[in-house]
């Protein structure tokens, strides 16, 4: 594993100070660990994607129209309109899930939905609407051109030659190899960030093709840190955190530095029973006034 990990942990709490270091906040991707997959669904993977491709063709056309209208709104107001932000965010989540399914990162069929599916193994965290630079909005296409070209090269390699190799490996072994999984998470994240920046969902210029820098947060699940970085309140989808690092289990009496149990007044070492006053050795029983014949009688007693 390289020094820069392409993984965004799926998902876990992060310190608030780490989120505050992200200015402006990027788009994050969370992908579950490699898991066994059905060889049947792997074999027919591309056929199973046809319904999504058909629907996304029209959703993508609508996204282009919304992005054009939103571009004008951002150019004059310095912020993407709320309706454009909501629709483009949903489109980005949908396309990311479909791409992850195509790249064999999960065997769970993606839902036909714009909303964030909190149960799906691939999730996208998009920052809340941000103030945009009008000059950057006006020259968006020119500014994004270098990363668009790079994204095209990366996508061609990931979805064509290497995609076929990954498909064969998964078909015969029943699971995508860790090395492919590792690389495809990085590819998916980079492509998602390029789309997110192009459609003005974030001001963070796309990066992290080879992994984010050390210390970069994994997922904006910490409420204080997420809100400080502009992600809003995270969706409550993963239940309560694992209990194991809260209060220590009461297994050894009182907490540390309190009075230890068993070392106060010793139990059983006061007056030992049966060793105080001897029982049966005070005034001897039967040896005081002798109990026996009375005063001997004289002969006159006969």
C-alpha positions as CSV (number, residue, x, y, z in Angstrom):
1,X,0.0,0.0,0.0
2,X,1.3,3.4,-0.9
3,X,1.8,6.2,1.5
4,X,-1.2,8.0,0.1
5,X,-4.3,5.9,0.5
6,X,-7.1,6.2,-2.1
7,X,-9.6,4.9,0.4
8,X,-12.1,7.1,2.2
9,X,-13.0,4.9,5.1
10,X,-16.5,3.5,5.0
11,X,-17.6,5.5,7.0
12,X,-16.2,6.3,10.5
13,X,-15.9,9.3,12.8
14,X,-13.1,11.8,12.2
15,X,-11.7,14.5,14.4
16,X,-13.2,18.0,13.9
17,X,-9.8,19.6,13.5
18,X,-9.0,17.3,10.6
19,X,-12.1,18.5,8.7
20,X,-11.2,22.1,9.4
21,X,-8.0,21.5,7.6
22,X,-9.9,20.9,4.4
23,X,-10.4,24.4,2.9
24,X,-12.3,24.3,0.6
25,X,-13.9,20.9,1.3
26,X,-13.6,18.3,-1.4
27,X,-16.0,15.6,-2.4
28,X,-15.5,12.3,-0.6
29,X,-16.1,8.8,-1.7
30,X,-16.7,5.9,0.7
31,X,-16.5,2.3,-0.6
32,X,-16.9,-0.9,1.3
33,X,-14.1,-3.4,1.5
34,X,-13.8,-6.1,-1.1
35,X,-16.4,-8.8,-0.7
36,X,-17.3,-12.1,-2.5
37,X,-19.4,-11.6,-5.6
38,X,-21.8,-13.8,-7.6
39,X,-20.0,-15.1,-10.7
40,X,-23.4,-15.0,-12.5
41,X,-23.9,-11.3,-11.9
42,X,-20.2,-10.7,-12.8
43,X,-20.6,-12.5,-16.1
44,X,-23.7,-10.4,-17.0
45,X,-22.5,-7.2,-15.4
46,X,-22.6,-5.1,-18.5
47,X,-26.0,-6.4,-19.6
48,X,-27.4,-5.6,-16.2
49,X,-26.2,-2.0,-16.5
50,X,-28.3,-1.4,-19.7
51,X,-31.4,-0.1,-17.8
52,X,-29.3,2.4,-15.8
53,X,-27.4,3.5,-18.9
54,X,-30.7,4.1,-20.7
55,X,-32.2,6.1,-17.8
56,X,-29.0,8.0,-17.1
57,X,-28.8,9.1,-20.7
58,X,-31.9,11.3,-20.2
59,X,-31.0,12.2,-16.6
60,X,-27.6,13.4,-18.0
61,X,-29.3,15.5,-20.6
62,X,-31.4,17.1,-17.9
63,X,-28.3,17.6,-15.8
64,X,-26.7,19.5,-18.7
65,X,-29.7,21.9,-19.0
66,X,-29.8,22.4,-15.2
67,X,-26.0,23.0,-15.1
68,X,-26.4,25.7,-17.9
69,X,-29.1,27.5,-16.0
70,X,-27.1,27.1,-12.7
71,X,-24.0,28.5,-14.4
72,X,-25.8,31.7,-15.1
73,X,-27.1,31.9,-11.6
74,X,-23.7,31.3,-10.2
75,X,-22.2,33.9,-12.5
76,X,-24.5,36.6,-11.3
77,X,-25.0,35.6,-7.6
78,X,-21.7,33.8,-6.9
79,X,-23.5,30.7,-5.7
80,X,-25.1,27.7,-7.4
81,X,-28.9,27.9,-7.1
82,X,-30.4,25.5,-4.6
83,X,-32.5,23.6,-7.3
84,X,-29.4,23.1,-9.4
85,X,-27.3,22.0,-6.5
86,X,-29.9,19.4,-5.4
87,X,-30.4,17.9,-8.9
88,X,-26.7,17.9,-9.9
89,X,-25.8,16.3,-6.5
90,X,-28.3,13.6,-7.1
91,X,-27.1,13.0,-10.6
92,X,-23.5,12.7,-9.4
93,X,-24.4,10.2,-6.7
94,X,-26.3,8.1,-9.2
95,X,-23.6,8.0,-11.8
96,X,-21.0,7.3,-9.1
97,X,-22.9,4.3,-7.9
98,X,-23.4,3.0,-11.4
99,X,-19.7,3.4,-12.2
100,X,-18.7,1.6,-9.0
101,X,-21.0,-1.3,-10.0
102,X,-19.4,-1.4,-13.4
103,X,-15.9,-1.3,-11.9
104,X,-16.9,-4.4,-9.8
105,X,-16.3,-2.5,-6.6
106,X,-19.6,-3.9,-5.3
107,X,-22.1,-6.7,-6.2
108,X,-25.1,-4.7,-4.9
109,X,-27.3,-3.5,-7.8
110,X,-27.4,0.3,-7.7
111,X,-30.8,2.0,-7.0
112,X,-32.6,4.2,-9.5
113,X,-32.5,7.3,-7.3
114,X,-31.0,10.7,-7.0
115,X,-31.0,10.6,-3.2
116,X,-28.2,9.4,-1.0
117,X,-28.8,5.7,-0.3
118,X,-27.4,5.2,3.2
119,X,-27.4,1.4,2.8
120,X,-25.5,1.2,-0.4
121,X,-21.8,0.1,-0.2
122,X,-20.7,3.2,-2.2
123,X,-21.5,6.7,-0.9
124,X,-20.7,10.2,-2.0
125,X,-20.3,13.1,0.5
126,X,-20.9,16.5,-1.3
127,X,-20.2,19.8,0.6
128,X,-23.1,22.2,1.2
129,X,-23.5,25.0,-1.4
130,X,-20.4,27.3,-1.3
131,X,-19.6,30.8,-2.4
132,X,-18.1,30.6,-5.8
133,X,-15.6,32.8,-7.5
134,X,-17.4,34.4,-10.5
135,X,-14.2,34.5,-12.6
136,X,-13.7,30.8,-11.9
137,X,-17.3,30.2,-12.9
138,X,-17.0,32.1,-16.1
139,X,-13.8,30.3,-17.2
140,X,-15.0,26.9,-15.8
141,X,-14.5,25.0,-19.0
142,X,-11.0,26.3,-19.5
143,X,-9.9,25.8,-15.9
144,X,-11.2,22.2,-15.9
145,X,-9.8,21.2,-19.3
146,X,-6.5,19.7,-17.9
147,X,-8.2,17.4,-15.4
148,X,-10.9,16.5,-17.9
149,X,-8.2,15.3,-20.3
150,X,-6.5,13.4,-17.5
151,X,-9.8,11.9,-16.4
152,X,-10.5,10.7,-20.0
153,X,-7.2,8.9,-20.1
154,X,-7.7,7.4,-16.7
155,X,-11.3,6.3,-17.5
156,X,-10.1,4.7,-20.8
157,X,-7.6,2.6,-19.0
158,X,-9.9,1.7,-16.1
159,X,-12.9,0.8,-18.2
160,X,-11.3,-0.9,-21.2
161,X,-8.1,-3.0,-21.0
162,X,-7.7,-3.1,-17.3
163,X,-11.5,-3.4,-16.9
164,X,-11.5,-6.6,-18.9
165,X,-8.6,-8.1,-16.9
166,X,-10.4,-7.2,-13.6
167,X,-13.6,-8.7,-15.0
168,X,-11.8,-12.0,-15.8
169,X,-10.2,-12.1,-12.3
170,X,-13.5,-11.5,-10.6
171,X,-15.2,-14.0,-12.8
172,X,-12.8,-16.8,-11.9
173,X,-12.1,-16.0,-8.3
174,X,-15.5,-14.6,-7.2
175,X,-14.0,-11.4,-5.8
176,X,-12.2,-8.4,-7.1
177,X,-8.5,-8.5,-6.1
178,X,-7.4,-6.0,-3.4
179,X,-5.0,-4.3,-5.8
180,X,-7.7,-3.6,-8.4
181,X,-10.1,-2.6,-5.6
182,X,-7.5,-0.2,-4.3
183,X,-6.8,1.3,-7.7
184,X,-10.5,1.6,-8.7
185,X,-11.5,3.4,-5.6
186,X,-8.8,6.1,-6.5
187,X,-10.1,6.2,-10.1
188,X,-13.7,6.5,-9.0
189,X,-13.0,9.3,-6.5
190,X,-11.0,11.3,-9.1
191,X,-13.6,11.1,-11.7
192,X,-16.3,12.0,-9.2
193,X,-14.3,15.0,-8.1
194,X,-13.8,16.2,-11.7
195,X,-17.5,16.0,-12.4
196,X,-18.3,17.7,-9.1
197,X,-15.9,20.6,-9.8
198,X,-17.1,21.0,-13.4
199,X,-20.7,21.3,-12.2
200,X,-19.8,23.8,-9.5
201,X,-20.7,21.5,-6.6
202,X,-17.4,22.4,-4.9
203,X,-14.6,24.9,-5.2
204,X,-11.9,22.3,-4.4
205,X,-9.9,21.7,-7.6
206,X,-9.9,18.0,-8.5
207,X,-6.9,16.0,-7.1
208,X,-5.9,12.9,-5.2
209,X,-5.6,10.6,-8.2
210,X,-2.9,8.7,-6.4
211,X,-4.5,9.1,-3.0
212,X,-5.1,11.9,-0.6
213,X,-2.2,13.3,1.5
214,X,-1.5,11.8,4.9
215,X,-3.8,13.2,7.6
216,X,-6.6,13.9,5.2
217,X,-10.0,13.0,6.7
218,X,-11.7,9.8,5.7
219,X,-15.4,10.7,5.8
220,X,-17.3,13.7,7.2
221,X,-19.2,11.8,9.9
222,X,-18.2,14.0,12.8
223,X,-21.0,16.5,13.2
224,X,-18.8,19.4,14.5
225,X,-16.1,18.8,11.9
226,X,-18.4,18.2,9.0
227,X,-20.4,21.4,9.7
228,X,-17.2,23.4,10.1
229,X,-16.1,22.2,6.7
230,X,-19.4,22.8,5.0
231,X,-20.9,19.3,4.8
232,X,-23.9,20.0,7.0
233,X,-25.2,17.4,9.3
234,X,-24.3,13.9,8.2
235,X,-27.1,11.4,7.5
236,X,-27.8,9.1,10.4
237,X,-27.5,5.8,8.5
238,X,-24.9,3.7,10.2
239,X,-26.5,3.3,13.6
240,X,-24.7,3.8,16.9
241,X,-20.9,3.5,16.9
242,X,-19.4,0.4,18.1
243,X,-19.3,0.2,21.9
244,X,-15.8,-0.6,22.9
245,X,-14.0,2.7,23.6
246,X,-16.4,4.4,25.9
247,X,-16.4,3.9,29.7
248,X,-14.3,0.9,30.7
249,X,-16.3,-2.2,31.6
250,X,-16.7,-2.5,35.4
251,X,-14.7,-5.7,35.6
252,X,-12.1,-4.8,38.2
253,X,-14.1,-3.0,41.0
254,X,-13.7,0.7,41.4
255,X,-11.9,2.8,38.8
256,X,-8.2,3.4,39.0
257,X,-7.0,5.6,41.9
258,X,-10.0,4.8,44.1
259,X,-9.8,2.6,47.2
260,X,-8.8,-0.8,45.9
261,X,-11.1,-3.6,46.7
262,X,-9.6,-6.2,49.1
263,X,-6.9,-4.0,50.5
264,X,-8.7,-2.0,53.1
265,X,-9.6,-3.6,56.4
266,X,-8.6,-7.2,55.9
267,X,-11.5,-9.5,56.0
268,X,-11.0,-12.5,58.2
269,X,-7.9,-11.2,60.1
270,X,-9.5,-9.4,63.0
271,X,-10.1,-11.5,66.0
272,X,-9.8,-15.0,64.7
273,X,-12.8,-17.1,65.7
274,X,-12.1,-19.7,68.3
275,X,-8.8,-18.1,69.3
276,X,-10.0,-15.4,71.7
277,X,-11.0,-16.7,75.2
278,X,-10.4,-20.4,75.2
279,X,-13.7,-22.3,75.0
280,X,-13.9,-24.9,77.7
281,X,-10.7,-23.8,79.5
282,X,-12.0,-21.2,82.0
283,X,-13.3,-22.7,85.3
284,X,-13.0,-26.3,84.7
285,X,-16.3,-28.0,84.7
286,X,-16.6,-30.8,87.2
287,X,-13.3,-29.8,89.2
288,X,-14.6,-27.2,91.6
289,X,-16.4,-28.7,94.6
290,X,-16.0,-32.3,93.9
291,X,-19.2,-34.0,93.0
292,X,-19.1,-37.3,94.7
293,X,-19.7,-39.0,98.1
294,X,-20.8,-36.6,100.8
295,X,-19.0,-36.1,104.1
296,X,-18.2,-39.6,105.3
297,X,-20.4,-40.7,108.0
298,X,-19.1,-42.0,111.3
299,X,-20.0,-45.3,112.8
300,X,-22.7,-43.6,114.7
301,X,-24.6,-43.2,111.6
302,X,-25.2,-47.0,111.4
